[in-house]
C-alpha cells in the first residue's frame, strides 16, 4: 500500500455512515480530491479534527479503488475564530463551492490552496472589508485557472482606457471590457465600473498570490467591485 503525504484543507464533509465521513480536500499538489475518513466521527478518532470543514492539515493517504482514504492526519490550522463567526462563514461557503466546481483531481493546486489559505487568514485576523477580500479571492482564483480578462484597452474599438474615462463597462455576456462609446449600443448587458475598480482588477491579475490581499479600495467602490466579481464568476461558471 503506497502512502501519499499531502497538505490540504477540507472544503466539504458529508456523513457516510454512523462513524465515517467523505471529505473533499483542496490539496497542494494533487488537486481537489475526495477521501474516505474512516471513523472520523468517533470522539476518540485521531482524525476527528482534521476531517472537519475548513481545517488545514497534513494528511497521509492511500488510494483505494474509488477514492483516497485517510491513513492519518495532523492539523496545522483550524480557523476556529472564523468558523464561529456566522457572517464570515456564510461568505466562505460559496468560495468552497466554486473551488469544488472549478478544480479537478490530478492537477497542481498549490497556488490555489495558498490563495485560499491567505483569504481565510485575512478574513479571520485582519481588519479589512470582507466583501473586498472575497472578491480579491474570486478574481485571483479565476486568473490562476487561466481566465484573466483582457483589461488594457477597449475590446471593441481598441482605445486605451485612461483615467479621464469616466467609467469602464464590463460586458458580462462576453467577459470583455468596453469604453463608454462602445457600450452605448446595448447598455443592458454591461456593468458600469469606476476606473479605480479597473486598477484594482489589474493589480490582482499582476500581483503574486502572497501580495494580492494587500490591495485596498475605497468603500465607495466596493459595491461595483462586488458586482464585477460576481458577474465574472458567473460567466466562468455558467457562461452567463
Ligand atoms: Zn471602445
Boltz pocket constraint, residues with backbone or C-beta under 6 A from the ligand:
constraints:
  - pocket:
      binder: B
      contacts: [[A, 154], [A, 155], [A, 156], [A, 157], [A, 158], [A, 159], [A, 178], [A, 179], [A, 180], [A, 181], [A, 182], [A, 183]]
      max_distance: 6.0
